Amino acid sequence: MKLTTTLAALLALCSFASADEKQLFNGKDLTGWKGQPEFWSVKDGAITGQTSKETPAKENTFLIWQDGEVGDFELTLQYKITDAEGGAKGFGNSGIQYRSKVVKAEYSVVAGYQADFEVGKTYSGILYEEKGRGILAKRGQKVTIHEGNKIEVTGEVGKSDEIQAAIKPAEWNDYKIVAKGGHLQHFINGNLTVDVTDETEVGAKSGVLAFQLHAGPPMTVQFKNIVLKTDK
């Protein structure tokens, strides 16, 4: 299993070796992105989403990349998420939406695949489908989703606790998403967290990119060094 996982990771690294590469954030402002302005800004050179007691999110809301839809791609970035006190003991949940669709433009709400992460220790690295089928793969799982949305766990890409232990709470972490056809992979700090083959017709093959700001208690999420690679 370890050899299989390593091979999958190496193939993911090589799959976009000759790809077009775009920097999606200029490090200064939100040019190219759109969301609810009361929540999103640039602080300390990073895209920052923040809720407070005075300005809570009425529902999950998103910062949406405006330069079209993305199909097959590799996305790499760094993220940091903290609770209301700037630490890792309270609430904080976010995610990277991909191949998604805008379902409520007036509040910047999207639906679709999400590479999840949080302040806590349960959801980081999983594949979740926002406003759709819910959890499609838990951390450490290799999964095939068959027609009728039957989820089959076919193997293991790593131990969930070991993957979580390599995530740095309230600090910067690396996230990578690789999507080719129905094959979806998430990596955090170089560790493959899920490996999913979605064989269903409802599994999106293209859509928008976006960052989630979760409804709930106050929290802060930040993103930087956002690089998108697509096939030439």
Secondary structure, 3 states (H helix, E strand, C coil): CHHHHHHHHHHHHHCCCCCEEEECCCCCCCCCEECCCCCEEEECCEEEEECCCCCCCCCCEEEEECCCCECCEEEEEEEEEEECCCCCCCCCEEEEEEEEEEEEHHHCEEEEEEEEEECCCCCCCCEEEECCCEEEECCCEEEEEECCCEEEEEEECCCHHHHHHCCCCCCCEEEEEEEECCEEEEEECCEEEEEEEECCCCCCCCEEEEEEECCCCCEEEEEEEEEEEECC
